[in-house]
Amino acid sequence: MIIAGEASGDMRAAELVNAIKALSPEITFSGVGGDCMGKSGVVLFDHITSLAVIGVVEVLRNLKRIKKIFDHILTEVDKQKPDAIILVDYPGFNLHLAAALKKRAMKVVYYVSPQVWAWREKRIEHIKKVVDRMLVLFPFEKDLYARYGMNVDYVGHPLIDEINTQRSPSDVLKSIGLEIQGALTIGLMPGSRQKEIERHLPIMLEAAKKLYAIDNRRQFLLLKASTITKEILAGYIPRSLPVKIYEGNPHDGINAMSAAIVASGTATLETALLNKPMVIIYKTSWMTYAIAKNVIKIPCIGLVNVVAGRKIVPELIQNNCNPTNIAKAVESILHDKNITEELKKVKITLGEGGASHRAAKIILSL
């Protein structure tokens, strides 16, 4: 059984399922996930859209629905009695689930570590009790878990294998009607959840207006996540701006950008691996932000900056995340020739390909 709760986890899980099946074709999967997992052959008894919420307030509002899925998973566990259960990222849900699974004496593997390095490192003491094996994506995470005596393996980041461009930037831009001669293409990547779209996209578009006012040869590519409909995005776009939605291979879309405004998350690493300068933004509810501000103990929240070990691209969070600041930051990165060199170093830090295959071998060895 395999459980993921959001778009990036769905992709990671699907790759892992394919890697396990390549080594042991007789293994079958069921679980909770999205379209990627469904295509990889996982029999889904709940869909990812039911769990794609983030933040304290949002979780509280959807608690009844989330609890229903939680109980449904345990019902399926009792019925199917799987040989192992793989939990993929989504720690607010999956760590509670791990505790319930251990009471049932299930073998639990956790793939893509909770960000214990950002807040509440002591959680590892609890994780050690409810997770049999932790598979991590970053080398510094292995050292952290090992200090607590936990069974942990560093497998590398699957994004290294995923980055795959199939179309040229000019072909991508032409396909969506952005082909102004000599134009600078600025990407808008607001996130994969409905609340992220509501909070980020209007601000991004206001920033785009300011950037367009400075130079009307600039054009904007809005990257659509698989979890968001095109109609939702289109409803935000003003007619006065040259903004087009791209819904093809996201890596082709990112590769067509000259620079990007990106919601904090895995997308920052994808943008880094394609060597595109970016400004990282994020806004959440005030309650969630107030809690996070008190517990997060690292200076940067963007994964690309965390991996780099310092702030190599701008971050604009909560109050600082406004159109004026975003526009200024974009202007800054467009003229900073050092950023692309720093992004190349991040790619080296993330290691070689083959993460899903390594993770699959470890899981099968259990």
ABEGO torsion letter per residue (X at the ends): XBBBABAAAAAAAAAAAAAAAAABAABBBBEBBBAAAAAAGBBBABBAAAABBBEAAAAAAAAAAAAAAAAAAAAAAAAAGBABBBBBEGAAAAAAAAAAAAAAGBBBBBBGBBBAAABGAAAAAAAAAABABBBBABAAAAAAAAAAGBBBBBAEBAAAAABBBABBAAAAAAAAGBABBGBBBBBBBAEABAAAAAAAAAAAAAAAAAAAAABAABBBBBBBBAABBAAAAAAABBAABBBBBBABBAAAAAAABABBBBBBEAAAAAAAAAGBBBBBBBBBBAAAAAAAAAABABABABAAAAAAGBBABBBBBEAABBAAAAAAAAAAAAABAAAAAAAAAAAAAAEBBGAAAAAAAAAAAX
